[in-house]
Amino acid sequence: MNQPIRRIATLTCLMFLALLVSVTMIQFVRAPELNADARNSRTIYEEYGRERGPIIVADQPVVTSEPVDNLYNFLRTYQQGELYAHSTGYFSVAFNSITGVERYENSVLGGSSQSLALQRLKDLITGNAQRGGGVELTLDPDVQQAAVDALNGQRGSIVVLEPDTGRILAMVSIPSYDPNLLATHDAEAARANYDALVADETQPLINRAIGGDLYAPGSVFKVVTATAMLENGYQPNDLIDAPTEYTPPGTTHAINNPGELACGDGSGQATLLQSLRQSCNTPFAIAAVDLGEDTVREQAEAFGFGQSLSIPMTVTPSQFPDTATQAELAQSAFGQFDVRVTPMQMAMVASAIANDGSLMKPYLVDRTLSADLGVLSVTNPEEYSVAMSENTAQLMTDMMVDVVANGTGYRAQIQGVEVAGKTGTAEISTTIPPHAWFIGFAPADNPEVAIAVVVENGGYQGFGTDGGSLAAPMAQSVMLAALSD
């Protein structure tokens, strides 16, 4: 073979190889990602005329496919739609859109998953129409409803986790929406409903629990700073600097305690325990400057800040900012400046402390099922990170119990149950009311639930709000419902 022919043959082989690699990447490696992409309308087209499987909560289907007499054959129907909307998402054939569990578990629900291959073969042999499998969620309907009732129409979110497994027992975002409005086969009505939801200034389509505009955490972030302090030699009863006012190096802007009150006895020093109980700002600001940005950041990252997480929906990573000055670091220590979090992240912080320092990965899908409801897969609990030592977790638990028993979190108390918690009031600006927060867990000696509550912009209280008066009672009622199950 002469040289020109050899070169052409080599080039042709390389082109075939490149094509083979490209097709393999698209059809196999990237197939799940492309199928899950909300912009991929082919995923919707493939579902036309097929009976999608149910989404199940506590053995009851909350999403089903009902037969209809039109070209689609089945209408996706959402029972108690608003209660579960931000978990189930919606499936719309009218404008080719799919979200939530409907999207991320589409291969099972739509019947295309490899785990359903035997079922598809059986249907082919018997001549039955292809059906999708089922997806069972971890949500507890009583806890979910209690969270909705607690928020009482106020914008915000509540997340409840099972600390030793990571199971999501409740994930509520208010305001919510009715997925049936988008699942309708009337294309004009579906589009009008969608446009109205998008135009709504309260943004009901956003799942506030895991994404959207992240929240300033305020004083609930002191739990992260306090953990970093304990992990680096501090003790709860150590006297630390706690002045009424603190001006960080490099600035003339003073940091004050809430209400400009003295911390502890006003001597300028207080124990770490007193500082957390009273939710002072200055001792945590001073400690963060002494520890340094890297130490505080590493502790935040151990809790999950800046890390990727899917439940299976993608959770927006919470942010501990790059601080250019010691003043910015000091403000970050008590959850101000540019610290931003999801309620899911703060529930994870509480959960890690409750579980002896081991943070379990949160998950929403408990099991996947065949069309005949046989078990295809079960989600096994998985450790996400080790956020702190067991000793530190015990010390943090003791201090958070004191916050509820004797401090700002007293409205979260449950008779006969020891509750651990921390309140927070996150300032936004002089013209916008603060967010009210509470994180915690119960029972403190053997935790069954961990919780995060945030109420946007003071809820019905407006500027008069704080985490202790607004968010703590909500957490109490939801934890009580969870512990009563």
VEXDREN-2710 file (C-alpha; in Angstrom, 1 decimal):
% VEXDREN-2710
k/r/px/py/pz
1/MET/0.0/0.0/0.0
2/ASN/1.5/3.3/-1.0
3/GLN/1.8/6.2/1.5
4/PRO/-1.2/8.4/0.3
5/ILE/-3.6/5.5/0.6
6/ARG/-2.2/4.5/3.9
7/ARG/-2.7/8.0/5.2
8/ILE/-6.3/8.1/4.0
9/ALA/-7.0/4.7/5.6
10/THR/-5.5/5.8/8.9
11/LEU/-7.5/9.1/8.8
12/THR/-10.7/7.1/8.0
13/CYS/-10.1/4.7/10.9
14/LEU/-9.5/7.7/13.3
15/MET/-12.7/9.3/12.1
16/PHE/-14.7/6.1/12.7
17/LEU/-13.1/5.8/16.1
18/ALA/-14.0/9.4/17.0
19/LEU/-17.6/8.8/15.8
20/LEU/-17.8/5.6/17.9
21/VAL/-16.5/7.4/21.0
22/SER/-19.0/10.3/20.4
23/VAL/-22.0/8.0/20.0
24/THR/-21.0/6.0/23.0
25/MET/-20.7/9.1/25.2
26/ILE/-24.1/10.4/24.1
27/GLN/-26.1/7.2/24.1
28/PHE/-24.6/5.5/27.2
29/VAL/-22.4/7.8/29.4
30/ARG/-24.4/11.0/29.1
31/ALA/-27.8/9.4/28.5
32/PRO/-29.1/9.7/32.1
33/GLU/-28.0/13.3/32.2
34/LEU/-29.6/14.2/28.9
35/ASN/-32.8/12.3/29.7
36/ALA/-33.1/14.3/32.9
37/ASP/-32.5/17.6/31.3
38/ALA/-35.7/19.7/31.5
39/ARG/-35.1/21.1/28.0
40/ASN/-35.2/17.6/26.4
41/SER/-38.7/17.5/25.0
42/ARG/-38.1/14.0/23.5
43/THR/-38.3/12.6/27.0
44/ILE/-41.9/13.9/27.2
45/TYR/-42.7/12.7/23.7
46/GLU/-41.7/9.2/24.6
47/GLU/-44.1/9.2/27.5
48/TYR/-47.2/10.0/25.4
49/GLY/-49.8/7.2/25.7
50/ARG/-47.9/5.3/28.3
51/GLU/-49.1/4.8/31.9
52/ARG/-46.6/6.4/34.2
53/GLY/-46.1/4.7/37.6
54/PRO/-47.3/6.2/40.9
55/ILE/-45.4/8.4/43.3
56/ILE/-46.2/7.0/46.8
57/VAL/-46.1/8.5/50.3
58/ALA/-46.7/6.2/53.4
59/ASP/-48.1/3.4/51.2
60/GLN/-50.6/5.8/49.5
61/PRO/-50.2/7.0/45.9
62/VAL/-50.1/10.8/45.8
63/VAL/-49.5/11.0/42.1
64/THR/-51.2/8.6/39.6
65/SER/-52.0/8.4/35.9
66/GLU/-55.7/8.3/35.1
67/PRO/-57.1/7.0/31.8
68/VAL/-58.6/9.7/29.5
69/ASP/-60.2/9.7/26.1
70/ASN/-57.7/11.7/24.1
71/LEU/-54.4/11.2/22.2
72/TYR/-52.4/11.2/25.5
73/ASN/-54.4/8.3/26.9
74/PHE/-53.5/9.2/30.5
75/LEU/-53.7/12.3/32.6
76/ARG/-51.1/12.8/35.4
77/THR/-53.1/13.5/38.6
78/TYR/-51.8/14.9/41.9
79/GLN/-53.7/14.2/45.1
80/GLN/-53.0/16.9/47.7
81/GLY/-51.0/18.6/45.0
82/GLU/-49.9/21.6/46.9
83/LEU/-48.8/19.6/49.9
84/TYR/-46.2/17.7/47.9
85/ALA/-45.6/19.9/44.9
86/HIS/-42.0/20.8/45.5
87/SER/-41.1/17.1/46.0
88/THR/-43.1/15.5/43.2
89/GLY/-42.7/18.3/40.7
90/TYR/-45.0/18.2/37.7
91/PHE/-45.2/16.3/34.4
92/SER/-46.7/18.5/31.6
93/VAL/-47.3/17.1/28.1
94/ALA/-49.0/20.4/27.2
95/PHE/-45.8/22.4/27.2
96/ASN/-43.2/19.7/27.4
97/SER/-41.8/20.3/30.9
98/ILE/-41.0/18.0/33.8
99/THR/-39.6/18.8/37.3
100/GLY/-38.9/17.4/40.7
101/VAL/-39.1/13.6/41.3
102/GLU/-41.1/13.3/38.1
103/ARG/-37.9/14.5/36.3
104/TYR/-35.2/12.8/38.3
105/GLU/-36.9/9.5/38.6
106/ASN/-38.4/9.7/35.1
107/SER/-36.7/6.5/33.8
108/VAL/-38.5/4.4/36.5
109/LEU/-41.8/6.3/36.4
110/GLY/-41.9/6.2/32.6
111/GLY/-40.8/2.6/32.3
112/SER/-37.5/3.0/30.5
113/SER/-35.2/2.1/33.4
114/GLN/-32.9/-0.9/32.9
115/SER/-34.2/-2.1/36.2
116/LEU/-37.6/-2.6/34.5
117/ALA/-36.2/-4.7/31.6
118/LEU/-37.7/-7.9/32.7
119/GLN/-41.1/-6.2/33.2
120/ARG/-40.9/-4.8/29.6
121/LEU/-40.0/-8.3/28.3
122/LYS/-43.0/-9.8/30.2
123/ASP/-45.3/-7.1/28.8
124/LEU/-44.0/-7.8/25.3
125/ILE/-44.7/-11.5/25.6
126/THR/-48.1/-11.1/27.1
127/GLY/-49.1/-8.2/24.9
128/ASN/-49.8/-5.9/27.8
129/ALA/-49.2/-2.2/27.3
130/GLN/-45.9/-0.9/28.8
131/ARG/-46.2/0.6/32.2
132/GLY/-44.0/2.7/34.4
133/GLY/-42.7/1.7/37.8
134/GLY/-43.4/3.4/41.1
135/VAL/-41.3/5.6/43.4
136/GLU/-41.9/5.7/47.1
137/LEU/-40.8/8.8/49.0
138/THR/-39.4/9.1/52.5
139/LEU/-41.9/11.9/53.5
140/ASP/-44.1/11.5/56.5
141/PRO/-47.5/12.9/55.7
142/ASP/-48.3/13.9/59.3
143/VAL/-45.0/15.8/59.6
144/GLN/-45.4/17.3/56.2
145/GLN/-48.8/18.6/57.0
146/ALA/-47.7/19.9/60.4
147/ALA/-44.9/21.9/58.7
148/VAL/-47.4/23.5/56.3
149/ASP/-49.8/24.3/59.2
150/ALA/-46.9/25.8/61.2
151/LEU/-45.9/28.2/58.5
152/ASN/-49.6/29.2/58.2
153/GLY/-49.2/30.8/54.7
154/GLN/-46.1/32.8/55.6
155/ARG/-43.3/32.6/53.0
156/GLY/-40.5/30.2/54.1
157/SER/-39.5/26.6/54.4
158/ILE/-39.3/23.8/56.9
159/VAL/-37.0/20.7/56.5
160/VAL/-37.1/17.7/58.8
161/LEU/-34.5/15.0/58.7
162/GLU/-34.0/11.6/60.4
163/PRO/-30.5/12.2/61.8
164/ASP/-29.2/8.6/61.8
165/THR/-30.3/7.8/58.2
166/GLY/-30.7/11.1/56.3
167/ARG/-34.3/10.3/55.4
168/ILE/-36.2/13.5/54.6
169/LEU/-39.4/13.4/56.7
170/ALA/-40.7/16.7/55.5
171/MET/-39.7/19.3/52.9
172/VAL/-42.1/22.2/52.7
173/SER/-41.8/25.4/50.7
174/ILE/-44.4/28.1/51.0
175/PRO/-46.0/29.4/48.9
176/SER/-46.7/26.2/47.0
177/TYR/-48.7/25.5/43.8
178/ASP/-51.1/22.9/42.4
179/PRO/-49.3/20.7/39.8
180/ASN/-52.7/19.7/38.3
181/LEU/-52.8/23.2/36.8
182/LEU/-49.7/22.4/34.8
183/ALA/-50.5/18.7/34.1
184/THR/-53.7/19.6/32.3
185/HIS/-53.9/18.5/28.6
186/ASP/-55.4/21.9/27.7
187/ALA/-52.3/23.5/26.3
188/GLU/-53.7/27.0/26.4
189/ALA/-54.8/26.7/30.0
190/ALA/-51.5/25.0/31.1
191/ARG/-49.5/27.8/29.5
192/ALA/-51.7/30.5/31.1
193/ASN/-51.4/28.8/34.5
194/TYR/-47.6/28.5/34.1
195/ASP/-47.2/32.2/33.1
196/ALA/-49.3/33.2/36.1
197/LEU/-47.1/31.2/38.5
198/VAL/-43.9/32.6/36.9
199/ALA/-45.3/36.2/37.2
200/ASP/-46.4/35.7/40.8
201/GLU/-44.0/37.9/42.9
202/THR/-44.0/35.3/45.7
203/GLN/-42.4/32.7/43.3
204/PRO/-44.4/29.6/44.2
205/LEU/-42.5/27.4/41.7
206/ILE/-39.2/27.8/43.6
207/ASN/-38.4/25.1/46.1
208/ARG/-37.1/27.3/48.9
209/ALA/-35.9/24.3/50.8
210/ILE/-33.1/23.5/48.4
211/GLY/-32.6/26.4/46.0
212/GLY/-33.7/29.7/44.7
213/ASP/-32.3/32.8/46.4
214/LEU/-30.3/31.5/49.3
215/TYR/-30.9/32.9/52.8
216/ALA/-28.7/34.8/55.2
217/PRO/-28.7/32.4/58.3
218/GLY/-28.1/35.0/61.0
219/SER/-27.4/33.5/64.4
220/VAL/-28.1/29.9/63.6
221/PHE/-24.7/30.0/61.9
222/LYS/-23.2/30.5/65.3
223/VAL/-23.6/26.8/65.7
224/VAL/-21.0/26.3/62.9
225/THR/-18.6/28.8/64.5
226/ALA/-19.1/27.3/68.0
227/THR/-18.3/23.9/66.5
228/ALA/-15.1/25.2/65.0
229/MET/-14.2/26.7/68.4
230/LEU/-14.7/23.4/70.2
231/GLU/-12.8/21.5/67.6
232/ASN/-9.9/23.9/68.1
233/GLY/-9.5/23.8/71.9
234/TYR/-12.3/26.0/73.3
235/GLN/-14.5/24.5/76.1
236/PRO/-18.1/25.5/76.9
237/ASN/-17.2/27.0/80.3
238/ASP/-14.1/28.8/79.2
239/LEU/-14.3/32.6/79.7
240/ILE/-13.9/34.3/76.3
241/ASP/-13.9/37.9/75.3
242/ALA/-17.5/39.1/75.0
243/PRO/-17.7/42.9/75.0
244/THR/-20.9/44.8/74.5
245/GLU/-19.3/46.3/71.4
246/TYR/-16.4/45.1/69.2
247/THR/-14.7/46.9/66.4
248/PRO/-12.7/44.5/64.2
249/PRO/-9.2/45.4/63.0
250/GLY/-9.2/47.6/59.9
251/THR/-12.7/49.1/60.3
252/THR/-14.5/51.7/62.3
253/HIS/-17.8/49.9/62.1
254/ALA/-18.6/48.4/65.5
255/ILE/-20.4/45.0/66.0
256/ASN/-23.0/45.0/68.7
257/ASN/-24.9/42.2/70.4
258/PRO/-28.6/41.9/69.7
259/GLY/-30.5/44.8/71.2
260/GLU/-27.0/46.3/72.0
261/LEU/-27.2/44.3/75.3
262/ALA/-24.2/43.2/77.4
263/CYS/-23.1/39.6/77.0
264/GLY/-23.2/37.6/80.3
265/ASP/-22.7/39.8/83.3
266/GLY/-21.4/42.8/81.4
267/SER/-17.8/42.3/82.5
268/GLY/-16.6/42.0/78.9
269/GLN/-16.1/38.2/79.3
270/ALA/-18.6/35.4/79.2
271/THR/-18.4/31.6/78.8
272/LEU/-19.0/30.1/75.4
273/LEU/-22.1/28.5/76.9
274/GLN/-23.5/31.9/78.0
275/SER/-22.6/33.4/74.6
276/LEU/-24.6/30.8/72.7
277/ARG/-27.5/30.8/75.2
278/GLN/-27.9/34.6/74.9
279/SER/-26.9/34.6/71.2
280/CYS/-24.3/37.2/71.6
281/ASN/-22.5/38.5/68.5
282/THR/-19.2/39.8/69.7
283/PRO/-17.6/36.6/71.2
284/PHE/-18.2/34.7/68.0
285/ALA/-16.8/37.6/65.9
286/ILE/-13.7/37.8/68.0
287/ALA/-13.2/34.0/68.0
288/ALA/-13.5/33.8/64.2
289/VAL/-10.9/36.5/63.7
290/ASP/-8.6/34.6/66.2
291/LEU/-9.2/31.2/64.5
292/GLY/-8.8/32.6/60.9
293/GLU/-10.9/32.3/57.8
294/ASP/-9.5/28.9/56.8
295/THR/-10.5/27.2/60.0
296/VAL/-14.1/28.5/60.0
297/ARG/-14.4/27.7/56.3
298/GLU/-13.2/24.2/56.8
299/GLN/-15.8/23.6/59.5
300/ALA/-18.5/25.0/57.3
301/GLU/-17.4/22.7/54.5
302/ALA/-17.4/19.7/56.8
303/PHE/-21.1/20.4/57.3
304/GLY/-21.6/20.5/53.5
305/PHE/-21.1/24.2/52.6
306/GLY/-19.9/24.5/49.0
307/GLN/-20.4/20.8/48.4
308/SER/-22.5/19.1/45.7
309/LEU/-25.7/17.2/46.8
310/SER/-28.6/15.6/45.1
311/ILE/-31.7/14.2/46.9
312/PRO/-32.2/13.3/43.9
313/MET/-33.0/17.0/43.0
314/THR/-30.0/19.2/43.0
315/VAL/-29.5/21.2/46.2
316/THR/-27.9/24.6/45.6
317/PRO/-24.6/24.7/47.6
318/SER/-24.6/26.9/50.6
319/GLN/-21.9/29.6/50.7
320/PHE/-19.3/30.7/53.2
321/PRO/-17.8/33.8/51.5
322/ASP/-14.2/34.7/50.7
323/THR/-13.6/37.5/53.2
324/ALA/-11.2/40.3/52.2
325/THR/-11.0/41.8/55.6
326/GLN/-11.2/40.7/59.2
327/ALA/-14.3/42.8/59.6
328/GLU/-16.0/40.7/56.9
329/LEU/-14.8/37.5/58.7
330/ALA/-16.1/38.8/62.0
331/GLN/-19.6/39.4/60.5
332/SER/-19.6/36.0/58.8
333/ALA/-19.0/34.3/62.2
334/PHE/-22.6/35.1/63.2
335/GLY/-24.2/34.5/59.8
336/GLN/-24.2/38.0/58.3
337/PHE/-22.0/39.5/55.5
338/ASP/-22.3/37.1/52.5
339/VAL/-23.0/33.8/54.3
340/ARG/-25.9/32.2/52.4
341/VAL/-27.6/28.9/53.1
342/THR/-30.5/26.6/52.2
343/PRO/-32.9/25.3/54.9
344/MET/-31.7/21.8/53.8
345/GLN/-28.1/22.8/54.7
346/MET/-29.1/24.1/58.1
347/ALA/-31.1/21.0/58.8
348/MET/-28.0/19.1/57.9
349/VAL/-26.0/21.1/60.5
350/ALA/-28.5/20.1/63.2
351/SER/-28.6/16.5/62.0
352/ALA/-24.8/16.1/62.2
353/ILE/-24.7/17.3/65.8
354/ALA/-27.6/15.0/66.6
355/ASN/-25.9/12.0/65.1
356/ASP/-22.6/12.2/67.1
357/GLY/-20.9/14.3/64.4
358/SER/-21.7/12.0/61.5
359/LEU/-23.6/13.8/58.8
360/MET/-25.8/11.4/56.8
361/LYS/-26.6/12.2/53.2
362/PRO/-30.2/13.4/52.9
363/TYR/-32.4/11.5/50.5
364/LEU/-36.0/11.7/49.4
365/VAL/-36.5/8.5/47.4
366/ASP/-37.0/5.5/49.7
367/ARG/-37.6/2.7/47.2
368/THR/-38.3/2.2/43.5
369/LEU/-40.9/-0.3/42.5
370/SER/-42.0/-2.3/39.5
371/ALA/-45.4/-1.7/37.9
372/ASP/-46.7/-4.5/40.1
373/LEU/-45.1/-2.8/43.1
374/GLY/-42.3/-5.3/43.5
375/VAL/-39.2/-3.8/45.0
376/LEU/-36.5/-2.8/42.5
377/SER/-34.2/-0.8/44.7
378/VAL/-33.9/0.5/48.3
379/THR/-31.9/3.5/49.2
380/ASN/-29.3/2.6/51.9
381/PRO/-28.2/5.4/54.3
382/GLU/-24.9/6.8/53.4
383/GLU/-22.5/9.0/55.4
384/TYR/-21.9/12.3/53.7
385/SER/-19.1/13.6/56.0
386/VAL/-17.8/13.6/59.5
387/ALA/-18.5/17.1/60.6
388/MET/-16.9/16.9/64.1
389/SER/-15.7/14.6/66.8
390/GLU/-18.2/12.7/69.0
391/ASN/-17.0/14.7/72.0
392/THR/-17.6/18.0/70.2
393/ALA/-21.1/16.8/69.1
394/GLN/-21.9/16.0/72.8
395/LEU/-20.7/19.4/73.9
396/MET/-22.7/21.1/71.2
397/THR/-25.8/19.1/72.1
398/ASP/-25.4/20.2/75.8
399/MET/-25.1/23.8/74.8
400/MET/-28.1/23.7/72.4
401/VAL/-30.2/22.0/75.1
402/ASP/-29.3/25.0/77.4
403/VAL/-30.4/27.4/74.6
404/VAL/-33.9/25.8/74.6
405/ALA/-34.1/25.3/78.4
406/ASN/-32.8/28.6/79.5
407/GLY/-32.1/30.9/76.5
408/THR/-33.6/32.4/73.3
409/GLY/-35.0/29.0/72.1
410/TYR/-37.4/28.4/75.1
411/ARG/-40.5/28.5/72.9
412/ALA/-39.3/25.3/71.3
413/GLN/-39.7/23.4/74.6
414/ILE/-41.7/20.1/74.5
415/GLN/-43.1/18.8/77.8
416/GLY/-41.3/15.7/78.8
417/VAL/-38.8/15.9/75.9
418/GLU/-35.4/17.5/76.0
419/VAL/-35.0/19.7/72.9
420/ALA/-31.7/21.0/71.5
421/GLY/-31.8/24.1/69.4
422/LYS/-30.6/27.5/68.2
423/THR/-32.5/30.6/67.2
424/GLY/-31.5/33.1/64.5
425/THR/-32.6/36.5/63.2
426/ALA/-30.9/37.4/59.9
427/GLU/-30.8/41.1/59.2
428/ILE/-31.3/42.1/55.6
429/SER/-31.4/45.9/55.5
430/THR/-33.0/48.8/57.2
431/THR/-36.0/48.6/54.8
432/ILE/-36.5/44.9/54.7
433/PRO/-37.6/42.8/57.7
434/PRO/-35.2/40.1/58.9
435/HIS/-35.6/36.3/58.3
436/ALA/-36.5/34.3/61.4
437/TRP/-34.7/31.0/62.0
438/PHE/-34.6/28.0/64.2
439/ILE/-32.6/24.8/64.0
440/GLY/-32.6/21.9/66.4
441/PHE/-33.3/18.3/67.2
442/ALA/-35.2/16.1/69.7
443/PRO/-35.1/14.1/71.9
444/ALA/-31.6/15.4/72.7
445/ASP/-30.4/12.2/74.3
446/ASN/-31.6/10.0/71.4
447/PRO/-32.5/12.2/68.4
448/GLU/-35.3/11.1/66.1
449/VAL/-35.7/14.3/64.2
450/ALA/-33.6/17.3/63.2
451/ILE/-35.3/20.4/61.9
452/ALA/-34.6/23.8/60.2
453/VAL/-37.3/26.5/60.0
454/VAL/-37.0/29.8/58.1
455/VAL/-39.7/32.4/57.8
456/GLU/-38.9/35.1/55.2
457/ASN/-38.9/38.8/56.2
458/GLY/-40.5/38.3/59.5
459/GLY/-43.7/36.7/58.2
460/TYR/-46.8/38.3/59.7
461/GLN/-44.6/39.9/62.5
462/GLY/-42.5/42.0/60.0
463/PHE/-39.8/44.1/61.7
464/GLY/-40.9/42.9/65.1
465/THR/-39.8/39.4/64.5
466/ASP/-37.0/37.2/65.8
467/GLY/-36.2/33.5/65.6
468/GLY/-37.2/32.8/69.1
469/SER/-40.7/34.2/68.9
470/LEU/-41.6/33.2/65.4
471/ALA/-39.6/30.2/64.2
472/ALA/-39.1/28.3/67.5
473/PRO/-42.8/27.7/68.1
474/MET/-43.1/26.4/64.6
475/ALA/-40.3/24.0/65.2
476/GLN/-41.9/22.9/68.4
477/SER/-45.2/22.0/66.8
478/VAL/-43.5/20.1/63.9
479/MET/-41.2/18.1/66.2
480/LEU/-44.1/17.3/68.4
481/ALA/-46.0/15.9/65.4
482/ALA/-42.9/13.9/64.3
483/LEU/-42.4/12.4/67.8
484/SER/-46.1/11.6/68.1
485/ASP/-46.0/9.2/65.1
END
